[in-house]
């Protein structure tokens, strides 16, 4: 992902948080879904947990954005 940094927040001795705008995405074909768009489940992505200083594996799809919540209304 190519990003443009918009804002730097909460700077400390251990680092800082940033807010960035995504400019471009490049994806290897082996990580594309049948529809030709990037498939994050195939990528086996990780995220950083700054509270516990750990890396967490992102996993399976758990719902459908903008539709599953309608059942709760």
C-alpha positions as CSV (number, residue, x, y, z in Angstrom):
1,X,0.0,0.0,0.0
2,X,1.2,3.4,-0.9
3,X,0.0,6.0,1.6
4,X,0.3,9.7,2.2
5,X,0.7,10.7,5.9
6,X,-2.0,13.2,6.9
7,X,-1.4,13.5,10.7
8,X,0.9,12.2,13.4
9,X,-0.7,11.6,16.8
10,X,0.3,10.8,20.4
11,X,4.1,10.8,19.9
12,X,6.0,9.2,22.8
13,X,9.4,7.5,23.4
14,X,8.1,4.2,21.9
15,X,6.6,5.7,18.7
16,X,3.4,7.4,17.5
17,X,0.2,6.7,15.6
18,X,-0.4,8.1,12.1
19,X,-3.5,8.8,10.0
20,X,-2.8,8.3,6.3
21,X,-4.6,8.4,3.0
22,X,-4.3,5.3,0.7
23,X,-2.9,6.4,-2.6
24,X,-2.4,3.1,-4.4
25,X,-2.6,-0.6,-3.8
26,X,-0.5,-3.3,-5.5
27,X,-1.4,-6.9,-5.1
28,X,0.2,-10.2,-6.3
29,X,-2.3,-12.2,-8.4
30,X,-2.2,-15.1,-5.9
31,X,-4.0,-12.9,-3.4
32,X,-6.9,-11.9,-5.7
33,X,-10.4,-13.2,-5.2
34,X,-12.5,-14.6,-8.1
35,X,-13.8,-11.1,-8.7
36,X,-10.3,-9.8,-9.3
37,X,-10.2,-7.7,-6.1
38,X,-7.7,-8.3,-3.2
39,X,-8.7,-11.1,-0.9
40,X,-7.5,-10.2,2.6
41,X,-8.3,-13.8,3.9
42,X,-5.7,-15.2,1.4
43,X,-3.1,-12.7,2.6
44,X,-2.8,-14.0,6.2
45,X,-2.4,-10.4,7.4
46,X,-1.2,-9.4,10.9
47,X,-1.9,-6.4,13.0
48,X,0.0,-4.9,16.0
49,X,-1.6,-4.8,19.4
50,X,0.1,-1.8,21.1
51,X,-1.6,-2.6,24.5
52,X,0.1,-6.0,24.8
53,X,3.0,-5.5,22.4
54,X,1.9,-8.4,20.3
55,X,1.1,-9.3,16.7
56,X,-2.4,-10.7,16.0
57,X,-3.3,-12.7,13.0
58,X,-6.4,-11.4,11.2
59,X,-8.7,-14.3,10.5
60,X,-12.0,-15.3,8.9
61,X,-14.8,-13.2,7.7
62,X,-17.4,-12.9,10.5
63,X,-20.1,-10.9,8.8
64,X,-21.3,-8.6,6.0
65,X,-20.7,-4.9,6.4
66,X,-23.7,-2.6,6.1
67,X,-26.3,-5.5,6.1
68,X,-25.8,-7.8,9.1
69,X,-26.6,-5.0,11.6
70,X,-30.0,-4.5,10.0
71,X,-31.3,-7.6,11.9
72,X,-30.6,-5.8,15.2
73,X,-32.7,-2.7,14.3
